Amino acid sequence: MNVRTGTYFCYSGEPIDWWAGWMDPAEAVAASLRETMDMPGSGVAFKNASDLAADIEQLIQVASTFLREHGWEGDIRGPRGTWMLTVIPDSDTNSSALVFSVKQDNNGTTFIVSPYELSWLTKNGTLEGTFTFTRA
């Protein structure tokens, strides 16, 4: 599981009320740690988990700034009151890339931030734009 660098697509749309398959940032790091602990040569798992946590935090900060310029009021509604993450197969690695989401408390608008274009989300939503993520 990884936070890809490069272009991220940002969508807004109708509320998502069922979050099965989504996890909060701490759960994502724990899942990645469990995944790498089961792999040969997993001695780097703890460093990878730390790097992943830092990447998630940095991506959320960049996405938050972008989304505030595109309609997000900065409030959060949801099962854990935080950003939620899920995974999508990563075309460039043998891993999975993280997709991020936040649900606005005021009106339930849900914002999806993905390293891959998810064109079907424009059927009932809007592509708000893109931003480029690079690691600090």
N, C-alpha and C positions, 0 to 999 in steps of 0.2 A: 504494500500500500504506500502511495507516495503523493506528495503535492507537486504537481508538474509546474515547471516554469514555462513562461510563454503567454500566449493569448488565453484569456478567460472570457466566456460569453455570459452575459447577465440578463436574466429574464424576470419579468414580473407577471403575476397571474392570480387566478382565483385562489382562495384559501385551500391549503392542504390540511385536512383534519385527521388523517390516518397516517402515522409515521412508522409503520412496521418496516423494518429494514434500514431505518436511519439510526444514527447514534450520535451522542454528544462528543465533543473533542476528546475527553478523557477516555471514553469507551473506544474511540478510534485508535488511540495510542496503545491501549491495553490489547486490542485485537491484533494490532501489528506486532506487538511484543510477543504475544502467544504464537503468532504465525511464524516469526523468525526463530523462536526458541525451538520449534520443531524441525528446523532445517539444519543440515550439516554445516559446521563452521559458524554456528550461531553466536559465537563469542562477541560479535559486534552488535548483538540485538539491543543491548541497553543504550549504546551510543546511538543506534538508529532510532530508537524510541525517543530519545532526547531530541535528536535532530528533527524528527517528525513533529513532535510537540511544538518546537520553535517555528517550523515551517507553517503549521496550522495556525498558530497565533499570528504570524506575520501576514498570511494570506487573509485571515479574517479582518485584520486592521486595514489592509489595502482595499478589500472588497467593501468594508463598511464605509470608507471614505467615498468610494465610487458610488455606492448605492444611495448615500445621503444626497448626492448631487442628482439622483435620478428617482426621487420619490420616497425613499425609505425615511421614516421619521426617527429612526434610531431606537424605537421600542421593540420589544420581543414578546410574542405570545407563543406558547407551545408547551409540549409535555415537560420540558426541563428548563424553560426560560432562557435558552441559549441557542447559539447556532447549532444546526444539525448537519450531519455528514452522512453520505452513503458512498458506495464505490461503483465504479464503472470500469470495464476492462480497458487497460491501457494498451494502445496499439504499438507503443514503442518499447515496452519492457514486458517481462513475464510476470508482471504484477498488476495492480489495479490503481487507478487514479481516483482521488477523492473529488466528490461533487459536494458543494456547500449550499445550505439553504437557511433562510431566516424568515420567520412569519411575523409580520407587523401586528402589534397589539391593537392599534387604533381601528383598523378595518379588515384585518385578516389577510391583506395582500401578502402573497408568498413570493419571495425572491429566490431564484435558483442561480448559482454561480458554478459554471462548468468549464473544464479545460477543452471540452468538445462541444461543437455546435449541436444543439438539441432542437432541431427545426420544428418538431411537432408541438413544442411548447408555445409557438406563436399562433396555434389554432385558437386558443382561448386566452392568450396572453400577449406580451409584448417583449421583443428583444430590446432591452434598454441600451445596449451597446457593449463594448468590449474594453478590457484593460489588459495591460501586460504585467505579469508577475515575474519578478526576479528576486532571488534570495539576497538578503542583506549581507 
